[in-house]
Amino acid sequence: MLVASNLSCIRGTQTLFTDLSVQLNSGQWLYLQGENGAGKTSLLRILAGLTLPAAGSVTWHGAPISKQRSIYHTDMLYLGHHASLKEDLTLTENLRSLMAMDGLTVSDAAIQDALTRMGLARRQHLPARVLSAGQKRRGLLARLLLRAAKLWILDEPFNALDTNAITNLQESLRTHLHHGGMIILTSHQTPDLGAGATGFVLNLSGSR
């Protein structure tokens, strides 16, 4: 369903990777490894359609993502490592705003349910500026529960999360795969996505 063919990425005078190809089908996940600067985030942004590769192509359902941006961005959800909340808005207001940017209207009840499942029931009406880094991260991850996206592209989703939050997130990832979803992620820790899901590991440190 997602096919990347012969991708190359150049930043300045440095080639991060070249002739890189991956394919991901329903129910499968891809775990990107590599040292800092190896190009993990750059590859995620290319696969999300946010950055153009120096060479190569990315297709979704057999068609280039550049030719079907609206459809692809509906089917795909990208959460970047540096994604942030607006500090003066509550978690509920932030999520409502983020969903509106996706062209979706979500009820406050649905947002409340998602935040409750993320362990933030008592934090939903607080401004983001008073929340911890882990609570902010969980607030952003609540988008996974509100968007019916087929493909999740996640840059360091476990960052700043405590043990319980990591366990809950991994369960959400396993559920997504079980229902035919696809996941591409980076992480400093090896994700536990269950023995029943087909996964692939790509180490970018050796691709240059």
N, C-alpha and C positions, 0 to 999 in steps of 0.2 A: 504493500500500500504506500509506503514511503521509500523512495529509492534515491540515493545520492550517488552520482557517478563521477569518478575522476576529479574530485574536488581538490582545489589548491587554494591556499590562503597565504597572502603576503602582507606583512605589516612593516611599512617603511622599507628597509633593505633586507629584512629577515623573512625567510620562507618558513612559516610555521608548520605546514604540512603540504604534501603534494600527491596527486593521483590516489586520493582516498575515496573508497567506495563502501557504502553500507546499504543494507536493505532491512526493513522492519515490517513485519506483518501483524495482523490482529493477534492480541494476547502476548506479544513479545516485548522485551525491554532491552535497552542498550545502556551499558554503564561505561562512561568515559573516564579513563585514568590518565595520569600524566603529571609531571612536575609543574610548578607555577611557570607560566609563560609558554607552555607547550602548545597552547591553542585550543584548550577545551571550551572556554567561553566563546571564542571566535567561531568554532564549529557549531555550537548550539545556536548562535545568532544567525549563521548561514542557514541551518536547517529550519529555523523559525521564519526565515524570509526577511530578517531585519538587516542583514548585511549581504552584499553580493560576493560570491567567490571570485578569486582571480581567474579560475578556470573551472569547468565542470558544470553540472546541473543537479537540481533537486526536483523530483516529481512526486505528485500526490495523486493516487488513483490513475497513474499513467500520463498525467498532464503536468507541464511545468508549473510550479507554484506561482511564478511571476505572471502567469496567464489566468490565474483563478484566485487572486489574493483574498477576495471577500469570502469565498467558500473555505479556503484553507485556514484563514484566521478564525473562522467559526468552528472548524473542526479541531483546531490546535490551541493549546493554552501554554504560553511561555511565562515562566516566573524566573526572573534574573536574580543573580546573587546580590545585586545592589538595589533591588526593588525596595521601595520605601512607601510609607504612609504619609499623608499630610498631617503634620503634627497638631494642628488646631482642630481637626475633625475627630469625631469618635470612630470607633471601629465600625459601627453600623453605617455611619455617614461615608467613611472611606470605601467600604465595600459597595455601597449603593452607587457611589461615584465611579468606581472601577467597572462595575457591571454596565453602567450607562455608557462608558467609553467603548465597551464591547457591543453596544447597540442592544442591550438586554435590560428589561425591567424585572426586578426581583422584589418580592414582598418583604416587608420587615420581619414577618414570621419566618420566612425561609432563611434570611440572614441570621436571625436569632438562633435558629436550629443549627446552622452551620457553625456559628461561634460556640454554641453549647457543646457540640461534638468536638470542638477543638479545645475545650476546657476553659472557655473565656466568657461563660455566662454572666459572671459578675464584673466583667470588664467592658462589656459591649457599649456602654454609654459614657465611658471615660475618654478624654482626649488622648490621642496617641502619644503626646509628649510625656505623659506620666507613666507609660508602660515600659516594661523591661524589653531588652532586645529579643528575648525569646517569645514574649507575648506579642510583640509586633510581628515577628516571623509567623507565629501561629495565625494571627489575624490575616496576613496575606495568603497563607496556605488554605484558609477557609474558602478561597475562590475555587479550589479544586472540587469542593462540595456543591458549588453553586453553578458551575458551568458544565454543560453536557458535551465537553470536548472529547474527541476520540484519542487525540495525541497530546500527552503531557510532556513538555520540555522543561526540565527543572535544573537550575544551576545552584548547587549546594543547598538543597532543600532542608537538610538536617542542621544547618548552621544555627547556633545559639539555642538549640532545643535541648530540654532536659530529657532524662531517660524515659519518662512516661510519654512525653510528646513524641519522641522518636518511635516508640512502640506503636502509638496510635497512628502516626503518619505511615509507617510501614504497613500497617493493616489496611489503610486506605489505598495504598499503592497496590497491594495484593488484590484487593477487591476490584480495583479498576482493571487490572490485567485479567482477572477471572471473568469479567463481563466483556472481554474482547478489546479492551483499551490497549494503548501502546504508551511506553514510557522511555524517554531518553533523559539521563541524568548524570551529573557529576557529583562527587561526594568524597570527603576525606576519609570516610569509613565505608566499608563494603556493605551495601544494602542487603537486607534479608527479604527477598521478594517471593519466597516460597519455592518448594521443589517442583511444583506443578507447572510453573511458568517457564517458557523458553527465554533464556537470557544470553546476551553476548557482552564480552568485555573488550574494549578497544583502548589500547595504551598509546597515546599520542606521542609519548616521549621518544619512541623509536620510529616515528613516522617521518622525521625530518632528514 
